[in-house]
């Protein structure tokens, strides 16, 4: 047998131990290769969305490659620690330090090359499926498969370099002790896990502080300022939680005799304490990786709230405002109706007059932190004001299919102000309205007007009105008619509003909106267009994050798998010893199940708490609740982890029982 054959046999005879690490590496290679196929596919490069798509794919490539480096480095370090006895036997039979380094290097490269070949093969087999999914996400149809040689060679050379560097590092950093120490490495009696009260409290303090910073941040700017301090404190707190606090909790549990000595709890709790001590770094990594996966996927899944947000921002599927000085209104209205008929979209229309007056607005100096950290200095400026009568406001809202709550009575100097969009609607609370009510609206020859309250519903889509919109009582509106110009709003209520994307390229342009301009005859907004554009970006980013998140999740499961099987021989001896004093098969299953449940779900539970706090802070960036999307993602992660737990528990328990026969 040659030296290379010897290294090959070492790998093939330890398939069980290397399986999770090998498959995780191969999966990372496969995803990297799929993204590379996207980047170098000429059919995708011809798409109008190529800029955002390619940038996201490149970012995913960097993330996967960087993560793979640390994953492989940690995995190999963990494997080498379990082979001390094997190294001792080899050195006892005359193997030199140089030969030992060479053997480890060859083994690592063999696994790495195998992972690259496997990843590329599965990448080629599944490339068409992923290309179809990705093409749909970025809004491309009928994309043919294209084998990009650049993607193929980029993947090979990138991961060959990665495995070469890590193989070199691990082979050069092997520390050989005295032969006696190497032989006794796996036989040493483990010291009882101890903890530091001070470090345990520091860990809890870091986590509590991080949670406090996240949950008390008001407004998007405050969240961004506190982001990095909160992340650093969370990482430090998580490390000390597994390293110290968890041991402290188990030691306190041991002191509760009625619980500790109940049935088989003495074995479960005692063994768990040793596992937490030995694998604290691994649990820390699993938690952080799981947190990143949940947050990335959960954040992008929450973007689906934009559909509901656009429905509120655009009360009508098509909003058209005609400038009264031009004579193109009827022609444009007919063009819109014809386009809707050609696409077989049913609709209803609604029209109201809008009075435009030149007035003066005086804003008082104010400072508020209500969802958006607003600061205003006292100013006085002339600008156009849009007036709508109270009765027309009610008709407008009902025409859009919404319910109108009873409106309070308006005096002649009182107005209602509608929210500009869903985001402003969320922070138009009492404190915000208090300083808005100090504003004064002055129309020549009219009493000074003040804001009485906010209106319940949004009136016009963004940018199609260039002035403040004020709701006044009907008598005041009639009196003001002679002092200004009247424009006409026409709204088209379409049930399938999402289908209006690209409906009016001539009138609404590619963006689906023509902003207000006093020199133009009209302004228009088509709600389907911003929705379609937003969903293209969201779906593309979600596609990227799902695959990257899958790499992270599988790697997290792999950490648990190979650490569990690395300790399998020790566990066999432990349970064999306990079986001699009367441990039944049922009790064995009960102990193993409890331990594995805690090992698999404690990191995920901590990651869930971290993610929930992050999502609570993230809510400030959304006008509507993201709770539904977050819960869906969290449940999905727990279901996947439960499936993984079931498979590993069955195999692990089978191995333990076989050793007791």
PyMOL commands that set and color helices and strands:
alter all, ss='L'
color gray80, all
select helices_A, chain A and resi 3-12+15-39+42-45+50-81+84-92+97-137+149-172+179-184+197-215+220-254+257-260+265-278+280-313+329-342+390-399+422-426+430-436+474-483+497-500+505-508+527-566+568-579+585-621+627-660
alter helices_A, ss='H'
color red, helices_A
select strands_A, chain A and resi 318-322+347-363+366-368+374-376+379-389+414-417+440-442+450-454+468-472+485-494+513-514+522-526
alter strands_A, ss='S'
color yellow, strands_A
deselect
rebuild
show_as cartoon
